[in-house]
């Protein structure tokens, strides 16, 4: 069950990234990245549950959790910078 949820949210991250790459405006781009961030956060939740509740311990899982943190930080920075740029007169 958790694996299925992880697959759904993880593939949704990819779909949002693709949609963002085709955005017609900065506003639309930010909106797609917001969706990506929500799905990435959900994916991180499922990974943490696999580790903490199911007792799955592996270097691969640790690596996925690190990568998820890094990607979320990158996309959050992108959205923040674009929104600040949009606030300028």
Kinemage of the C-alpha trace (Angstrom):
@kinemage 1
@onewidth
@group {chain A} dominant
@subgroup {mainchain}
@vectorlist {calphas} color= white
{ca unk a 1} P 0.000 0.000 0.000
{ca unk a 2} L 2.719 2.524 0.934
{ca unk a 3} L 4.716 1.554 -2.137
{ca unk a 4} L 1.698 2.227 -4.344
{ca unk a 5} L 1.186 5.654 -2.755
{ca unk a 6} L 4.875 6.439 -3.218
{ca unk a 7} L 4.686 5.447 -6.880
{ca unk a 8} L 1.672 7.711 -7.429
{ca unk a 9} L 3.149 10.770 -5.708
{ca unk a 10} L 6.606 10.219 -7.199
{ca unk a 11} L 5.312 10.006 -10.748
{ca unk a 12} L 3.145 13.048 -10.090
{ca unk a 13} L 6.327 14.994 -9.256
{ca unk a 14} L 7.624 14.130 -12.712
{ca unk a 15} L 4.335 15.136 -14.341
{ca unk a 16} L 4.341 18.522 -12.584
{ca unk a 17} L 7.956 19.112 -13.627
{ca unk a 18} L 7.048 18.422 -17.231
{ca unk a 19} L 4.025 20.729 -17.026
{ca unk a 20} L 6.192 23.449 -15.482
{ca unk a 21} L 8.664 23.165 -18.346
{ca unk a 22} L 5.815 24.047 -20.706
{ca unk a 23} L 4.449 26.946 -18.647
{ca unk a 24} L 3.435 30.056 -20.552
{ca unk a 25} L 4.181 32.506 -17.758
{ca unk a 26} L 6.107 32.829 -14.511
{ca unk a 27} L 2.811 32.657 -12.619
{ca unk a 28} L 1.865 29.365 -14.293
{ca unk a 29} L 5.407 28.042 -13.759
{ca unk a 30} L 5.196 28.808 -10.027
{ca unk a 31} L 1.784 27.179 -9.815
{ca unk a 32} L 3.080 23.960 -11.395
{ca unk a 33} L 6.094 23.975 -9.087
{ca unk a 34} L 3.787 24.425 -6.088
{ca unk a 35} L 2.030 21.221 -7.152
{ca unk a 36} L 5.398 19.536 -7.607
{ca unk a 37} L 6.425 20.551 -4.092
{ca unk a 38} L 3.220 19.171 -2.598
{ca unk a 39} L 3.741 15.839 -4.332
{ca unk a 40} L 7.436 15.755 -3.385
{ca unk a 41} L 6.495 16.379 0.243
{ca unk a 42} L 3.975 13.540 0.062
{ca unk a 43} L 6.624 11.275 -1.479
{ca unk a 44} L 8.943 12.153 1.379
{ca unk a 45} L 6.207 11.209 3.842
{ca unk a 46} L 5.816 7.749 2.276
{ca unk a 47} L 9.591 7.238 2.325
{ca unk a 48} L 9.728 8.222 5.994
{ca unk a 49} L 6.859 5.857 6.817
{ca unk a 50} L 8.618 3.016 5.019
{ca unk a 51} L 11.692 3.725 7.130
{ca unk a 52} L 10.082 4.509 10.468
{ca unk a 53} L 6.938 2.371 10.544
{ca unk a 54} L 7.911 -0.534 8.307
{ca unk a 55} L 11.493 -0.765 9.517
{ca unk a 56} L 13.031 -0.595 6.051
{ca unk a 57} L 16.628 0.498 6.464
{ca unk a 58} L 18.913 0.901 3.481
{ca unk a 59} L 21.452 3.262 2.010
{ca unk a 60} L 19.186 3.619 -1.024
{ca unk a 61} L 16.299 4.832 1.110
{ca unk a 62} L 18.571 7.256 2.952
{ca unk a 63} L 19.799 8.541 -0.404
{ca unk a 64} L 16.249 9.020 -1.679
{ca unk a 65} L 15.342 11.003 1.424
{ca unk a 66} L 18.420 13.233 0.988
{ca unk a 67} L 17.642 13.764 -2.688
{ca unk a 68} L 14.042 14.621 -1.875
{ca unk a 69} L 15.216 17.266 0.607
{ca unk a 70} L 17.665 18.693 -1.915
{ca unk a 71} L 15.136 18.827 -4.752
{ca unk a 72} L 12.512 20.438 -2.548
{ca unk a 73} L 15.042 23.079 -1.491
{ca unk a 74} L 15.977 23.779 -5.128
{ca unk a 75} L 12.378 24.125 -6.301
{ca unk a 76} L 11.395 26.190 -3.267
{ca unk a 77} L 14.247 28.592 -4.044
{ca unk a 78} L 13.172 28.826 -7.684
{ca unk a 79} L 9.591 29.683 -6.729
{ca unk a 80} L 10.704 32.199 -4.085
{ca unk a 81} L 13.026 34.017 -6.502
{ca unk a 82} L 10.393 34.192 -9.229
{ca unk a 83} L 7.788 35.503 -6.821
{ca unk a 84} L 10.199 38.163 -5.513
{ca unk a 85} L 10.981 39.131 -9.112
{ca unk a 86} L 7.244 39.503 -9.764
{ca unk a 87} L 6.855 41.802 -6.758
{ca unk a 88} L 9.288 44.349 -8.172
{ca unk a 89} L 7.824 47.474 -9.762
